[in-house]
Amino acid sequence: MNFVLISIMMFTGVNHFGQNFGNINPEPDFFPIAVWMQGASSASAYKSHGINMFIGAELNEKTLKIYKELDVKIICEQNGFGLKHIKEKVIYAWMHGDEPDNAQWNKTTRKYDPCMDPFVIINSYEEIKKRDPSRPVYLNLGQGVSYINYNGRGACRGDIDKYKVSSNGYLKGCDIASFDIYPVNNTDAETKGNLWYVAKGIDNLIEWTENSKPVWCWIETTKIAENSTRKPTPSEVRTEVWMALIHGASGFGYFCHSWTPSFDEQALLHDPEMIEAVREINEQVTSLAEVLNSRNTDGYASVSSSNTSIPIDIMTKRHDKANYIFAVAMRPGNTTATFKISSGSRVEVLGEDRIIEASEGVFSDEFSSYGVRLYKITK
């Protein structure tokens, strides 16, 4: 499963490179944190752990009442019931079917057909917008966005033009674009355990949309299939989330299903350690929503790594008289990051109860195991 959006609202966001790309969120303190294909009966439990959006939601009279009472957002197929309730603010966006970029299973021949023709998506997008021009349309794509040689695309393997807006690809047929890749669960030699493929996919979506649309991604939380080596650790989940955000994601979601030892749609909810870790991640992201939704700053900070094989990627923001640096180590292992900043001296390490004093515009910190550090700089 993999996922993507745009609207007629005024956009305010910027990407990892500090360029305006747009943010569909009309509320500066709202940052989309979603789950995929979870029933309305579990919505209350997910909300209590910081989830504010349900993608692939079933929309009918009963579920609409549940989502409205919880004050959450949904992205769903544009059905007749939804069109009759078009003024309901709980409906955040309409969605396409999932992963048109992958080889498509043909139930009749019981074989895989090639990936879907992008014009099918573009035409469907135009029809959805005709029926409701007031909302964005969301498209989720497969791991081929990041893992270019993914063989699950069949005959379309390696064909990145089918994605690009400039080539009338899939991304022309949506307003929000997302994708998923699950490196811990993956078993192929190229991506297995390489968490940075999450960031790579965000970079590609920003480039292929020509920096014109919000891009999101999905984060693994479970051992998905029997052939998966293991499930991710809470630390790895946090790293994948912040890699995505630092590289320009303006929303994200969690994949909650597992097929081992038997199918469990709500496997994330049934994992006490992981759901608690997810709650903590969500609380921190939500507390920083206004910062994340603000413009990136250009030239405020630079960073160098003592171990050149472990680059440190950063995103910088300024909000409410404070500067922020969000940083992540892009490879495993230990390194010391040295930051140069243009102003400020008091560096608060968010969530760690630590203060670092910058001297003459320089401070250093230790990173290990794909470490994430979030800094608030004042004075």
N, C-alpha and C positions, 0 to 999 in steps of 0.2 A: 504494500500500500504506500502511496506517495501523494503530495498535494501542491495550489496558487491563487491574485485579485486587483481592481481599480474603480473609482467612482467619480461622480460629478461634484463631490465636495471639494472644498479648498484643502490642499495638501500642505503639510508643514515639515515633513521629516527630511533627513539627509542620510547618505549611505556611509559605508566604512571609509570612503575616500574623501568625505566632506562635501560631496555634491548633493544638491537637492534631488531627491527621487520621489518624494511624496509619501504621505502617511494618511490612510483613510480614516483614522480615528478622530472623530469630531470632539472627543473629550481628551484633554491633555493628560489626565491621570488614569486613562484606560490603556492597558497593554494586553493584546490578545494572548491568552494562554489556554490552549484547547486540548480536548481529547477527541479521538476518532471513533465513530460508529459505536457509541455507548448508548444504551437505552435510557429513556427518561427516568426510569425507576431508580437509576443510580446517580442521577444528576445532583441530588442533595449531598450525597457522600462526596462526590468530586468537588462540589463547590466548597465544602468545608475544608478542603485541602488546597484551595486557591485557584481552582479551575473556573474560568469565566466564559468559556465558549465551548459549544458542542458542534462538531463538524460531522456531516453525514447523519444529522438528526432526523428522526421521523417526525413529520409535521401533520398533526390532526388536532381536533378539538381538545382531546384529553392532554396531549403532550404540550400544546401551546399554553394551556392553563398552568402546567407544572413549571415551564420555563419562565413564564411571566411572574409567577409567585416567587421564584428564586432570583429574579432580576439578573438573568444571564443572557448571552447572545447565542444564536444558532446560525449555522450555514447548512442549507438543505436543498434538495431538488425543488425546482419550481413547479409545484403541483397545483391543481385547481383550488384546493383549500387555501394554500398560501396566497394565491392571487386574489381570493375573496377577502383576505385579511392583510392586504398590502400595506396598510398603515401601521401595522404592528411593529414597534421598534425592536422587539426581540429578534426579528428576522434581520440578521446582519448582512447576509449575502446569499445569492443562489449559487449552486455548484454544478459543474460538469460531472460525468462519470470519471472513474479513477484510472490513472496511468494509461492514457491513450498512446504513449510513446513506446510501450512494451509490445511484444508480440501478443496478438489477441487470440484467445482460445475459441475455437469454432466447435460448438456443441454438436453440430451435424456431422462434420467430417472427423471430429475428435482429433484434430490436429491444430497446430498454431498457424494462424494467418499472419501476414506482416503487421507492423504497427499501423495504427489508424492514420489515415490521410489527414494532415493538419487542416485542410479545408472543411472537414467534417466538424471539427472543433470550432473553427471560425464561423461557420454558418450557424451552428447551434448557439454560439455566443450572440450573434446578431438577433436571432429569434428570441432568446431570453431577454435581451435588452429592449426589444420592441414591446414585449409584454410588461416589462417594468424597467424603465430607464433610470429609476431613482436609486437602484442598488448595484453594487459591484457584483461581478461573477468570478467565482473561485475555481481554480484548476489545480489539481495535484498531479505531479509527474513522478516518474520512477527514478531509480538510482542511477540511470544512465545520464542524468543531469550532472552528476559528480564523477561517477565511474564510467568514463566515456566508452570503454571497451566491454561494458556489461553485455553478456551474451543473451540475457533475457529480452533484449530488443530484437532478437532474431535477425532478419534481413536488414533491419534498420540500424544494426550495431555500428557505432562510430559516426553516424550521420548527425552532426550537431546542427546542420542547417535546418533540420525539421523543427528545431526549437526556436530559432531566432525570429524576432519581430521583423527584421530586415529581409528575411527570406519567406515571409508569410507563413511562419511556423506556428506551433502550438501557442506560443506566448502572445501572439497577436489576438488570440481568441479568449482572453481573460483580462481581469482587472487586478486580481491578486494571484500570484504564482507561488506554488510550494512544491517541495519534493521531499523524498525520504531516502536515507541510506542508514544502515544499522551496522557500523563497522565491527562492533563486538560480536554480534550475531553472525556476521558474514563469515564464510568459510573459504572464499577464494584468496589466493596468495597476495593479490595486489592490494586489497582493501582490509583484510582481516586485521583487526586491532588498531587500525590507523585512524584515530579519531578525527584527524584533520580533514578527512573527506567530507565531513559535515560543512566545514568552512569553505572548502573548494566548491561545493555545490551552490552555496550562497553567492560566492564570487561569480560563478558562471551565470546564474540567473540574473544578477545585476547587469552583467555585460550583455547578455543576450536580449534582455528587455530594453537595452539602451538606457538603463538607469531611469526608467519611466514608470515603474510599477512597484508597489510593495512586494517583497518576497519573504516567504516563511519557510519553515522546515519542520520535519517530524523527528522526534527524539525517541530512541529505544529505551525501554524500562524493564523488559522481561527477557527470559529465554524464550525466543519465539517458536522455534521449530526443533524437532528431535535431533537434527544434525547440527544445530548450533552448539558451539563449544561450551558456552556459558552465558549467563545474563550479565549485563553491565553492572558495575559497582555504583553506589550512589555518587561517588566522586567522579566517575566517568560520565554519568548523566549530567552532573553540574558542568563539567568541562564542555560537553557537547553543546549544552544550552548557551554558555557564554562564548564559545567559539562562533556560534551562529550570530549572536547579538553583536559581537565585536566586528564581525565581517559585514554587518548591515541588515540582518533579519529584523523585520518590524513586527514579528509575531512568531509563535512557535506552538507546537502541540506534542503530546505524548502518545506513543503507540502502546496500548494497554493489553493487547491480546497475547495469548500463548496457546500453542497447540501441543505442548508436552508437559506432563505425561498424558494429559487429555485436554480437549479444548476448554479454554477459560476466557470468556470475553472480558472479564473484569480482573484479570490476573494482577494488575497493578494494585487494585484495592485490596487484594488478598495477600499482599506482601507487606507486612507491617514496617519493615526497615525501609523499603523503597518508597512507600507512599509517604512516610514521614519525611524522608529526604526531599521528595518532590514538593511537599508542603513548604519546607524551608526555602527551597529554590524559588518557589512561586511567591512567597512572602517578600523575599528580597527583591525580586524583579518588580513586583507590584509597588513596593515602597520607592522604587527608582523610576516608576513609569514616566513621570514628568521630565525627568532627566533624559531617559531613553528617547522620548518623543521630541526632545529639543534638537536644535541643530548641532552637528559636529563642529568642533573648533578646528581651525587650520593653523598649524605651526605652534600650538601651545607646548607640546611635549615631543621628545624623541626618546628612544630607548636602545640600548645595546646589551647584548648577552655575552657573558664571560665564556660560555660554551657555544661556539658558533653553529654547532649542529642542532641547537635548541633555540630557534628564533622565538622572540616574544612579540606578539601582535597586540596592538593597542587601538582603542577608540577614545577620543577625548571629547568632553562636553563642558559647557558652562551653564549653570542654572542657579538662580537665587544667590548671586554673589559668591558662588563657590565654583571651583574647577574640579572636574572629575577625569580620572584615567581608569579605564577598564582594560585589564591586561590578562593575557593567557599564554602559557607556554605551549607551543605548537608541536612539540615532540616530547616523548618521555625522557626522564633523566633529570639531573640536577644542574642548575645554573644560577648565577647571580645576575640580576637585571639592574642596570644603572640607568636612571631616568634623568633627563635634563628638562627643566621646566622654565617657562618665561616669567612666572610670578608665583608668589606664595611660599610658605615655609612650613606650615603645620600640615602634615600628611596623615590623615586618619585612614586606617585600613578597615574598611567597612566589614562588619560581621566578625571581626577578629579581636576587638578590644585592644588594638595597638595604635600607638602614635609614633610616626617617624618624623624627625626634624630634617628638613632639607637645608643644606648648607651651600650658599652661593648658587642656588638653583639646581642642585644635584642631590639625589637620594638613591639608595640602593635597597634591594630586597631579594630574598631567596625564593626560588621557584623549584618545585620538584613534582614529578608524576603528573604532567600536564596541568600544572598548578594554575589556579585562577586567583587574581588579586584585584580588588576594587578599591580605588583610592579617592578620597574627597580632600581637596586641598584648599586651605583658607589662609588668611593673613598675608 
